[in-house]
Amino acid sequence: VVPQVLSWVDKELRVRDLMNAPSYPHRLEIFSQAFAHIIDQFPTCRDLFFAIKREYDLSVDELKGAAEAGTQVQGRLRVLKAESLGLMEECTTQFYYESEALKARVAALEEENTDLREKVTTLQANKTWLETKYKEARTKEAEAHEANFTLVKKQQRTLSELEAARKTDAQLRADVNRLQQDLKNAETTIDNKVKELQEENQKHQNMVPKEVHMELKEQLARMKKLKDELQRKLRLKDKDYNKLVRDYDALSGHKTMTQIRPLTPRPTWRNCHGTLDFDQASAATADWVQNLVSNIIIRGRTILNQYGLEASHSHSSLIPEVDAGPLLPGGLQSPFDPKPAEDAVEEVAHSDDGHVKKVQLYQLDVFEPDTADSTPESLRHKNPLPNLRLSRSRVHKVLEALLTKRIKKQETKYPFKSYFLARLNPEYPDPIVDPAIDPADPETSVQFGLSVLSSVRQYAAEPDFLCWQLLLDGRVTDFVVRENQQLCAKFLEYLKHFPRAKEDGSITKQNLFSAVQKGLRNKRHNRANLLRLQQTFPPGGQETSVSYRGLLVDDMFMPSPLVFCLRIQHLEEQVEWSTKLCTAIRAAATDGRLSYGEYIGIDLLADPEFLCIDHTDIARGFGVDKADMRLETSQDVEKFLRNLQDGCVCPVIRGMDEEDEERAAEP
């Protein structure tokens, strides 16, 4: 069997041309087939032979995998070799071109270097020549400087001598002038003495006794004083007479005083809701009516004080600052009390050093002469002027007319006090008209102006006149005063649309308090003011129904405690608001000027109480249109503040958009 197998193997090798070939998979395949045939021939050793064959096959397969892996690596190496040869050829070509370019560059640089060497040689020669010239110039400069210094010293010495000669000459001239003046003065003194001697000699000839002379001087002084008093009384009588005639002419319809003799017009008496009797009306009733009015004012305000008026007055921070008069006129005593009230006297207080100082100057019956430079020219006067003690209505009418005129003519940028004082002059184009002002007598204008200022100070404990006093002092603007005056009307309009207010004008105390917080500015975050305001509400529980129309009646003579407190608090809030705003803006300004970029960087303006300032107000402050606002837009800081507040910047009633913004700003 073995020879047959070997013969078959040789035959297959020759057929496949693998006889002399090295170890190759096809040779192994032939031998594997021969070995399988031998295994079939020896069944007893088949298992052993199959195990051997399996091990050899595994080894062959492993070697075959290694051979295939080597073949792949060999192929990659051949590819890398080909690429390397290509890169070497390319690098050789590139190196050749770059080498040629560098050779040309080196040749150009050598040529340039040769030229530069020649230039350096030339420059060194020039440098040597210039150094030689420089040394020669320095030598000449030193010689010239020395000569110049000598000339300057000589000039200074000459000037000193000349100045000394001038001073000597001026001193001599001054001495000559002084001596000449002394001579003239001496001659004048001698002439005066001679004249005085002549006058004394003449006096001695016509002289009266000293006692007679002193008595005549005293009599002359008394007569002058009496004359002044009589002239003052005559002016007052003439003024009263002319007023009486004008009033009578107005009532009787006569155009001239020559048509009918002026008589005191009879008043038209009314029942006054059961206060007067028609059949007992007489001239004496007028005194009784005056006492009745005083009694109503005193009694009414005494009662209102107990219902919150006095509490609001005492908690106010502004009223003490303006040195206002008492809230209750004439003390607590009524004309109908058993003891009549004594005439009000000027109060005095003693200072620490024991001297007496005057207070409450609005109580003076007569304004003393005042010609000081610090006093405004419109208020200077040489003679004593009686205090007219003007009524609230009259003062309010005069100032209200000025305020309306200023807002209408857009003249609110000017200080209100200067505006008022200028129009006291009858010759002004648009003067104040009042029966107390006589165009022919300038002192009547001064008297009226002082009386108005005195009355405003006296009544400044009340909201209407606290407005005027703060406006005169320049602490609030015309628009703040107008908003304060219209507070009740605007709040009533707000309550008409308030969901929890009834159509008949009633509302619960709790809902009214809620409306105050929501509708009025700066109330929500000021707990102290809300507590003070709560004290002015009528008694009763939270669900007690009250008439908001009755509580919000704004009367000058009988102020509602709620209205009194609301208006006083509004003025306090506006003064504080304005002070904070002005302080923050002045701090943000640079060198007295404020830019729009600096303005929007102020942290205070993010506070909810300053959300009412819109872009229109800011543009007015900078004096430009809203569309022209830029970050670099600037304005003088004081002018910016005047322009900004020259409008209704902070309305008393908040808008719905402001409420939304405030809620969004709250944390």
Residue, then its C-alpha position, 0 to 999 in steps of 0.5 A: v500500500v505504501p509504495q502505491v501511495l508514494s507513487w500516487v504522490d510523485k505522480e500528482l507532484r509532477v502533474r501539478d509541477l510541484m516536484n521541486a517547489p518549496s513548501y506550498p499549500h498545494r503540496l500539503e494538500i496532496f500529502s493530506q489526501a495521501f495521508a487520508h487514504i492511508i488512514d482508510q487502509f488502517p482502521t485500527c489506527r484510524d483514531l490515532f491518525f485522525a488526531i495526528k491529522r487534526e493537529y497537523d491541519l490546525s498547525v497548517d491553518e495557523l501557518k497559512g493565516a500567518a503567511e496571509a498576514g505577512t503577504q498583506v504587510q508585504g503589499r503595504l510595504r511595497v506601496l510605501k516604498a513606491e510612495s517614498l520613491g515618488l516623494m524623494e524625487e519631488c523633494t529633490t526637484q523642489f530642493y533644486y529649484e529652491s537652491e537656485a533661487l537662494k543662489a540668486r538671492v545670495a548674489a543680489l545680497e552680496e552686491e547690495n552689501t558691497d554698495l552699503r559698505e561704500k556708503v558706510t565709508t562715505l558716511q564715516a568720512n562725513k561724520t568725522w567732518l561734522e564732528t570737527k565742525y561741531k567742536e568748532a561751533r561749541t567753542k564759538e557758542a561758549e564764547a558767545h554765551e559768556a559775552n551775552f551773559t556779560l551784556v545781560k548782567k550789565q542790562q540788569r544793573t542798568l534797569s535796577e538803577l533806572e527803577a531806583a531813579r523812577k521810585t525816587d522821582a515818584q516819591l518826590r512827586a508824591d511828597v510835593n503833591r501831599l505838601q501842596q494838598d496839605l497847604k490847600n487843606a490848611e488854607t481851606t481850614i483857615d477860611n472855614k474857621v474865619k467863616e465860622l467865627q463870623e457866623e458865631n459872632q452873628k449868632h450871638q447877636n440874635m441868639v435865644p435862650k437854650e430853654v426856649h430852643m429845646e422847647l421849640k424843638e420838642q414841639l416841632a417833633r410832636m407836630k411832625k409826628l402828629k402830621d404823619e399820623l393825621q396823613r396816614k389816617l387821611r389816606l386810610k379814610d380816603k381809601d375807605y371812602n373810595k372803596l365805599v363809593r365804588d361798592y355803592d356805584a356797583l350796587s346802584g348802577h351809577k357810573t359817576m359819583t355826581q349822579i347820587r350821593p353815596l350811601t352805605p348799601r343795605p345788605t340783603w338779609r337771608n334766613c341762613h338755614g334758620t340762623l337769622d330773623f328777617d324782622q330783626a335784621s339791622a346794622a347791629t346784626a352784622d356784628w352778631v353775624q361776625n361773631l356767629v362766623s367766628n363761633i362756627i369756625i372755632r367750634g367746628r374746628t375744635i370738634l374736627n380736631q378730635y376726629g383726626l385733624e389735630a393728629s394729622h397736624s401734629h404728625s406733619s413734618l412740613i408745618p413746623e418747618v414753615d413756622a405756620g400759625p395755629l390750626l385753631p384761630g383765636g385759641l379755644q374761646s368763642p365770642f359767645d363764651p361768657k368771657p369775650a376773647e381778648d385781643a391777640v397779642e404778639e407772643v414773645a419768648h426768652s432766649d438763653d442769654g435773657h434777651v427777648k426775641k419776637v415770634q409769630l411776626y404775622q401777628l403784627d398789626v403794623f409792618e415796621p419800616d424796612t429799607a434793607d438791601s436784603t429785602p426785595e425791592s417790591l417790599r421796601h418801605k420807609n413808613p409804618l404800614p398797617n397789616l390788612r389781615l386779609s381773609r383766606s378767600r381773598v389771598h387764595k383768589v389772588l394767588e390762584a389767579l397767578l397760578t392759573k395765569r402761569i400755567k396757561k402762559q407756560e411761565t412756570k420756570y420762573p420762581f413763583k415769589s419773584y413772579f408775585l412780587a414783580r406784579l405788585n408794581p402797578e406799572y407792570p404790564d400785567p399787575i395784580v388788581d385788588p381794591a387795596i392797591d392804589p396805583a397812585d400810591p406805591e406804598t399800598s402795593v407794598q402793604f398788600g404784598l406784605s399782608v398776603l405773605s403774612s396771611v399765607r404764613q398765618y394760615a400755612a397750617e392748612p393744606d391750601f396755604l401750606c401749598w402756597q407757602l411751599l411754592l413761595d419758598g421754591r420747595v414745590t412746583d406749580f404742578v404739584v400745587r395744582e395736583n394737591q388742589q385737585l386731589c379730592a376731585k381726581f380721587l372721587e373720579y377714581l372711586k366712581h370706577f372702583p369696583r367695590a364702590k356703590e353708585d349711591g356714593s357709599i363704600t365700606k371702610q375696608n374698601l375705601f382704605s384699599a382704594v387709597q392704597k391702590g389709587l393714590r401714589n406712594k401709599r402702598h409702601n408707607r405704613a406710617n402714613l397709612l396708619r395716620l390716615q386710618q385715624t381720620f376714618p369715621p368710627g366703626g368696624q371694617e365693614t361699616s359703610v361710609s359716604y366717600r362723597g361726604l368724606l372727600v369734601d374739600d372745604m377751605f374753612m371746615p376741612s374734612p380730617l381725611v382730606f386734610c391728612l391726604r393733602i398734607q401727606h401728598l405735600e410731604e411725599q412730593v417734597e421728599w420725592s423731589t429731594k431724593l430725585c435732585t440729590a441722586i441726579r446731582a450726584a450722577a452729574t459730572d462737572g455740573r453737566l448730566s448726560y442721558g447715559e449718566y441719567i439711565g445709570i442712576d440706581l434710584l430711578a429703578d425704585p417703584e416710586f420713580l416709575c412715573i417719570d416717562h421718556t417725555d419728561i426726560a426729553r423735556g429735561f434735556g431740552v430735546d425731542k424724545a426721538d432725538m435722545r442719545l446716550e451722549t445728550s447732555q444738559d446743565v444739571e440745574k437746568f435739567l432739574r428745572n425743565l424736568q419738574d416743569g410739568c406734571v411729573c408725578p401725578v397724584i392718581r396712579g395709572m393702571d400701567e404704573e400698577d403693572e410695572e410696580r407689580a413687575a418690579e416687586p421681588 
